[in-house]
Amino acid sequence: MGNRKSKSRSGSNINCFSMRRREFFNNCGRCALLAGGCLLGSGRKSSAAQNVALLDLSSLPIKKEVRLRLLFALHRPVQDRPDWPNLGFDFRPVMEQYVSILEKNLPEFSLLVSTVSNPEEATAILEADRENQIDGYVVFQMNCWNRVVQPAVETGKPVLYVDFQYGGSGGFLVYSADLARQNRKNFGFLCSSNPKHLLAAVRAFKLIKTGPGEKTFSGLIADVRKNLTPSPGYLNCYPDPLVLLAPEETVYRMKYSPILLFRDQNGGENLDIAGIPVINLPFSELNTAWEKADREEAKSVARGWWRQAALVQNVKFSELVNSAAMYLGMKQLLQRYQARAITINCLGGFYGGHIHAYPCLGFYELNNHGLVGACEADLRSTATMVAFGVMTGGRPGYISDPVLDMAGRHIIYAHCVASSRVFGPNGPANPFEILTHSEDRQGASVRSILPAGYLTTSLEIDQGQRAILVHQAKALGNSFDDRACRTKLVAEPLGDFEKLFTRWDRWGWHRVTFYGDLKKAAYDLASALGYSVEEEA
């Protein structure tokens, strides 16, 4: 889930100041190369992408012309905490594959390899590198929020920042947008599942070193992205007529659609966001509602989920009953407070022992019935779900942590909660599966197999900026990659793919995606609220 930062432990990983590849991976624990397509992407190929050659210089004497440090930003080589990709994930074969690809295809590059958890560890390595004649850095964001790229950029050396898809994507998007906004000429970024794109980007270090040119390192990497990102595909969508409430009526009804906020064990003063009342309650009230829920009714709800799901995997029926009790408790609270929405700091409450069931399936059920269950106590996203849910007559919004992949010109909306009635409570249902919550492999959550071929609109309402953010994309299908969140809607954005990299530092990682064309509706609602609209693609 997005925007949750994990604390790093200094000294908890392996720092390899000058180890070569074989010694480094022996220390990490040798593993077989990653099977399948962890780094490899399919997707459409542009003409430029087809012309990227993997140089084979094995028969020639090799001069080591460029000396690079590879920095893998992660908690530990085998993940020891809930975070993307997931608890227990083994990064060692992934790191080995990255290094192997670079060594095999770029023999004129000398590579030093390190794993780094935090800025302090990064700074120690960067200080030592003053004597190593390092020409530049490649920083791989393997977990989301390890701040390693920032001290690397401060050295003034060229820095290539690489996203490990479904691992470091949140930090990658937020940090790259921030550094690009600072106009750092020595900073370039890349997010692609195609290893040929990584090779093309790394070659820019040689271009910068070997000759004066008109392009900065940042400009060279931007050219790589633009040249290798495929051109737009077939973006026509299936018909999806919408009957929308007038914006003035929507604003009026928002005032009578309260949000229940469970952020911590204390509660607090009530709030207001975009005209929607927010009732700030303590975890104890939610936990009491779960305790008092009728367990026989909960069993009935759980049996319904069990029968309807296309797959139930690694989740016991007793856990479904526990989730159903949480759903009944949340529904009772919504009725008591005459509220439309509920949002919970779910993992904070669960890990802190303040609540004892995951709300994911309860959110799923509420969203299917035209109400709002929203993750992570994210009020901005919850308000977005309320506002456009009211306007569309109950269509559910889908909070996600987006991932960008230039290899297919894709945006992937990932989270462990999603409705199976994307066209509203009275619309058709799509299949869903019940799995554990992905990051910690506990509880019960949902993989919704979302329909392809339709236009989607992704939005955020921000009261502080008095603005609504919007982009649109065509739904293409679903990713079933085991890393990161369970539901992953793969889509192709409409508009400028490069522009999508620019706003994550100001708007955060979450987006709320609706099925349907809501772009004009966003402008109409913004006008009624006195807000502006920002188009991010």
Residue pairs with C-beta under 8 A, 6 or more apart in sequence:
1 347
1 375
1 376
1 401
1 415
1 416
1 439
1 485
2 170
2 376
2 400
2 401
2 508
2 509
2 510
3 170
3 376
3 378
3 508
3 509
3 510
4 83
4 347
4 376
5 144
5 145
6 75
6 81
6 82
6 83
6 143
6 144
6 145
8 75
8 117
8 118
8 146
9 75
9 117
10 117
10 118
10 120
10 121
11 121
12 75
12 76
12 80
12 117
13 74
13 75
13 76
13 77
13 115
13 116
13 117
13 121
14 24
14 27
14 28
14 77
14 115
15 114
15 115
15 116
15 121
15 124
15 125
16 23
16 24
16 27
16 112
16 113
16 114
16 115
17 112
17 114
17 125
17 128
18 112
18 132
19 27
19 112
19 113
19 114
20 111
20 112
20 113
21 96
21 99
21 100
21 103
21 111
21 113
24 99
24 113
25 31
25 92
25 95
25 96
25 99
28 77
28 92
28 95
28 115
29 77
29 92
30 92
31 90
31 92
31 93
31 96
32 93
33 93
33 96
33 97
33 100
34 93
34 94
34 97
37 193
38 94
38 97
39 94
39 97
39 98
39 101
39 193
39 195
40 193
40 194
40 195
41 192
41 193
41 194
41 405
41 407
41 408
42 407
42 408
43 193
43 194
43 230
43 405
43 407
43 408
43 409
43 410
44 230
44 231
44 233
44 408
44 409
45 230
46 227
46 228
46 229
46 230
46 231
48 227
48 228
49 194
49 196
49 197
49 228
49 230
52 196
52 197
52 199
52 200
52 228
54 105
54 196
54 199
55 105
55 106
56 105
57 107
57 108
58 107
62 107
62 108
63 108
64 108
64 109
64 110
65 108
65 109
65 206
65 209
65 210
66 108
66 109
66 110
66 135
66 136
66 205
66 206
66 209
67 109
67 110
67 112
67 132
67 133
67 134
67 135
68 109
68 110
68 111
68 112
68 134
68 135
68 136
68 137
68 138
68 202
68 205
69 111
69 112
69 113
69 114
69 125
69 129
69 132
69 134
69 136
69 137
69 138
70 98
70 99
70 102
70 111
70 112
70 113
70 114
70 137
70 138
70 140
71 114
71 115
71 116
71 122
71 125
71 137
71 138
71 139
71 140
71 148
71 152
72 91
72 95
72 113
72 114
72 115
72 116
72 140
72 142
73 116
73 117
73 122
73 139
73 140
73 141
73 142
73 143
73 146
73 148
73 149
73 168
73 171
74 91
74 115
74 116
74 117
74 142
74 143
74 146
74 167
75 81
75 83
75 117
75 143
75 146
76 117
77 90
77 91
77 92
77 95
77 115
78 88
78 89
78 90
78 91
78 92
79 85
79 86
79 87
79 88
79 89
79 90
79 91
79 143
80 87
81 87
82 347
82 351
82 439
82 440
83 143
83 144
83 439
84 143
84 144
84 166
84 167
84 168
84 169
84 170
84 401
84 439
84 483
84 484
84 485
85 166
85 167
85 483
85 484
86 438
86 439
86 440
86 441
86 482
86 483
86 484
87 439
87 440
87 441
88 441
89 167
89 483
91 142
91 167
94 142
94 164
95 113
95 115
95 140
95 142
98 140
98 198
99 111
99 113
101 195
101 198
101 199
102 109
102 111
102 198
102 199
102 202
103 109
103 111
105 199
106 199
106 202
106 203
108 206
109 202
109 205
109 206
112 132
112 134
114 125
116 122
116 125
116 146
116 148
117 146
118 146
118 147
118 148
119 147
119 148
119 150
119 151
121 148
122 147
122 148
122 151
122 152
123 151
126 151
126 152
126 155
129 155
134 157
135 157
135 158
135 205
135 209
136 157
136 158
136 159
136 160
136 205
136 208
136 217
137 152
137 155
137 157
137 158
137 159
137 160
138 159
138 160
138 162
138 202
139 148
139 149
139 152
139 159
139 160
139 161
139 162
140 162
140 164
140 168
141 148
141 149
141 161
141 162
141 163
141 164
141 167
141 168
141 169
141 171
141 172
141 175
142 164
142 167
142 168
143 167
143 168
143 171
144 167
144 168
144 169
144 170
144 171
144 172
145 170
145 171
146 168
146 171
147 171
147 175
149 159
149 161
149 175
149 179
150 175
150 179
152 159
153 159
153 179
153 184
153 186
153 187
156 186
157 186
158 186
158 188
158 204
158 205
158 208
158 217
159 186
159 187
159 188
159 217
160 188
160 189
160 190
160 201
160 202
160 204
160 205
160 221
161 172
161 175
161 176
161 179
161 187
161 188
161 189
161 190
162 172
162 189
162 190
162 191
162 198
162 201
163 169
163 172
163 173
163 189
163 190
163 191
163 403
163 404
165 191
165 193
165 403
165 405
165 483
166 403
166 414
166 481
166 483
166 484
167 483
167 484
169 191
169 401
169 402
169 403
169 404
169 484
170 401
170 509
172 189
172 191
173 402
173 404
173 501
173 504
173 509
174 504
174 505
174 508
174 509
175 505
176 189
176 501
176 504
177 501
177 502
177 503
177 504
177 505
177 506
178 505
179 187
179 189
180 187
180 189
180 218
180 501
180 502
181 502
181 505
184 218
185 216
185 217
185 218
185 219
186 216
186 217
186 218
187 217
187 218
188 201
188 204
188 217
188 218
188 220
188 221
188 222
188 224
189 221
189 501
190 197
190 198
190 201
190 221
190 224
190 225
190 406
191 403
191 404
191 405
191 406
192 198
192 228
192 405
192 406
192 407
193 405
193 407
193 408
194 228
194 407
196 228
197 224
197 228
197 406
197 407
200 224
200 228
201 221
201 224
204 217
204 220
204 221
204 224
205 217
207 213
207 215
207 220
208 217
208 220
215 223
222 498
225 406
225 498
226 498
228 406
229 406
229 409
229 497
229 498
230 407
230 408
230 409
231 409
232 409
232 492
232 494
233 409
233 492
235 474
235 492
235 494
237 453
237 454
237 455
237 474
238 453
238 454
240 423
240 454
240 455
240 515
240 516
240 517
242 392
242 516
242 517
242 518
243 393
244 391
244 392
244 521
245 253
245 390
245 391
245 392
245 393
247 391
247 521
247 524
247 525
247 527
247 528
248 528
250 387
250 390
250 391
250 525
250 528
251 275
251 525
251 528
251 529
253 390
254 274
254 275
254 276
254 386
254 387
254 390
255 275
255 276
255 277
257 276
257 339
257 340
257 341
257 386
257 390
258 276
258 277
258 278
258 279
258 337
258 338
258 339
258 340
258 341
259 273
259 276
259 277
259 278
259 279
259 339
259 340
259 341
259 342
259 343
259 372
259 379
259 382
259 383
259 386
260 279
260 281
260 333
260 334
260 337
260 339
260 341
260 342
260 343
261 271
261 278
261 279
261 280
261 281
261 343
261 377
261 379
262 281
262 282
262 283
262 285
262 286
262 342
262 343
262 344
262 345
262 349
262 355
262 377
263 280
263 345
263 377
264 282
264 283
264 345
264 348
265 282
265 283
265 284
265 352
265 354
266 282
267 280
267 281
267 282
267 285
268 280
269 280
270 277
270 278
270 279
270 280
271 277
271 278
271 280
271 379
272 278
273 379
273 380
273 383
273 461
273 463
274 383
274 387
274 461
274 463
274 529
275 529
276 383
276 386
276 387
278 379
279 337
279 339
281 333
283 349
283 352
283 354
283 355
284 354
285 333
286 329
286 330
286 333
286 344
286 349
286 355
287 354
287 355
287 356
288 329
289 329
289 330
289 332
289 333
290 325
290 326
290 329
290 355
290 356
290 357
291 329
292 329
292 332
293 324
293 325
293 326
293 328
293 329
293 332
294 328
295 321
295 325
297 324
297 328
298 321
298 322
298 324
298 325
298 327
298 328
299 321
299 324
300 324
301 324
301 327
301 328
301 365
302 317
302 320
302 321
302 323
302 324
305 320
305 324
305 361
305 434
306 312
306 317
306 320
306 434
308 432
309 432
309 433
309 434
310 431
310 432
310 433
310 449
311 433
311 434
311 435
312 320
312 433
312 434
313 433
313 434
313 435
313 436
314 435
314 436
314 441
315 434
315 435
315 436
315 443
315 444
319 443
319 444
320 361
320 434
320 444
322 356
322 357
322 444
323 357
323 358
323 359
323 360
323 361
323 362
323 443
323 444
324 361
324 362
325 357
326 355
326 357
326 358
326 359
326 361
326 362
327 359
327 361
327 362
327 365
327 366
330 342
330 359
330 362
330 366
330 373
331 362
331 366
333 339
333 342
334 340
334 341
334 342
334 366
334 371
340 371
340 372
340 386
340 389
340 390
341 371
341 372
341 373
341 374
341 382
341 385
341 386
342 363
342 366
342 372
342 373
342 374
343 372
343 373
343 374
343 375
343 376
343 377
343 378
343 379
343 381
343 382
344 355
344 359
344 375
344 376
344 377
345 376
345 377
346 355
346 358
346 359
346 360
346 375
346 376
347 376
347 440
348 354
348 377
349 355
350 356
350 357
350 358
350 443
357 443
358 437
358 442
358 443
358 444
358 445
359 373
360 416
360 417
360 437
360 443
360 444
360 445
360 446
361 434
361 444
361 445
361 446
362 373
363 373
363 374
363 375
363 417
364 373
364 417
364 418
364 419
364 420
364 432
364 446
364 448
365 373
366 372
366 373
367 373
367 396
367 397
367 417
367 418
367 419
367 421
368 396
368 419
368 420
368 421
368 425
368 429
369 425
370 389
370 393
370 394
370 396
370 424
370 425
372 382
372 385
372 386
372 389
372 396
372 397
373 417
374 381
374 382
374 385
374 399
375 381
375 399
375 415
375 416
375 417
376 399
376 510
378 399
378 510
380 460
380 461
380 462
380 463
380 508
380 510
381 397
381 399
381 460
381 510
381 511
381 512
383 461
383 463
384 397
384 459
384 460
384 461
384 512
385 396
385 397
385 399
385 512
387 461
387 525
388 395
388 397
388 459
388 512
388 514
388 518
388 521
388 525
389 395
389 396
389 397
391 518
391 521
391 525
392 424
392 514
392 516
392 518
392 521
393 424
394 424
394 425
395 422
395 423
395 424
395 514
395 515
395 516
396 419
396 421
396 422
396 424
396 514
397 459
397 512
397 513
397 514
398 413
398 415
398 418
398 419
398 422
398 450
398 487
398 489
398 512
398 513
398 514
399 415
399 417
399 510
399 511
399 512
400 413
400 414
400 415
400 485
400 487
400 489
400 510
400 511
400 512
400 513
401 413
401 414
401 415
401 484
401 485
401 509
401 510
402 411
402 412
402 413
402 414
402 458
402 509
402 511
403 411
403 412
403 414
403 484
403 488
404 410
404 411
404 412
404 497
404 500
404 501
405 411
405 412
406 497
408 490
408 492
409 492
409 493
409 497
410 476
410 490
410 491
410 492
411 473
411 490
411 491
411 492
411 493
411 500
412 479
412 488
412 489
412 490
412 491
413 458
413 487
413 488
413 489
413 491
413 511
413 513
414 479
414 484
414 485
414 487
414 488
414 489
415 485
415 486
415 487
416 437
416 438
416 439
416 445
416 446
416 485
416 486
416 487
417 445
417 446
417 487
418 432
418 446
418 447
418 448
418 450
418 487
418 489
419 448
420 429
420 430
420 431
420 432
420 446
420 448
421 427
421 428
421 429
421 430
422 430
422 450
422 451
422 514
422 515
423 515
423 516
430 448
430 449
430 450
430 451
431 448
431 449
432 446
432 447
432 448
432 449
433 446
433 447
433 449
433 486
434 444
434 445
434 446
434 447
435 444
435 445
435 446
435 447
435 486
436 442
436 443
436 444
436 445
437 443
437 444
437 445
437 486
438 445
438 482
438 483
438 484
438 485
438 486
439 484
439 485
445 486
446 486
446 487
447 480
447 486
447 487
448 487
449 478
450 475
450 478
450 487
450 489
451 475
451 515
452 475
452 476
452 477
452 478
453 474
453 475
454 474
454 475
454 515
454 516
455 472
455 473
455 474
455 475
455 515
455 516
455 517
456 472
456 473
456 474
456 475
456 489
456 491
456 513
456 514
456 515
456 516
457 470
457 471
457 472
457 513
457 514
457 516
457 517
457 518
457 519
457 522
458 470
458 471
458 472
458 473
458 511
458 512
458 513
458 514
459 468
459 469
459 470
459 511
459 512
459 513
459 514
459 518
459 522
460 468
460 469
460 507
460 508
460 510
460 511
460 512
461 468
461 531
462 468
462 469
462 507
465 506
466 529
466 530
466 531
466 532
467 526
467 531
467 532
467 533
467 534
468 522
468 525
468 526
468 531
468 532
468 533
468 534
469 503
469 507
469 511
469 533
469 534
469 536
470 518
470 519
470 522
470 533
470 534
470 535
470 536
471 493
471 494
471 495
471 500
471 511
471 535
471 536
471 537
472 493
472 494
472 495
472 517
472 519
472 537
473 491
473 492
473 493
473 494
473 537
474 491
474 492
474 494
475 489
475 490
475 491
475 515
476 490
476 491
476 492
477 490
478 487
478 488
478 489
478 490
479 488
479 490
480 488
481 488
489 513
493 500
493 537
494 537
495 535
495 537
496 537
497 537
499 536
499 537
500 536
500 537
502 536
503 534
503 536
507 536
522 533
523 533
525 531
526 532
526 533
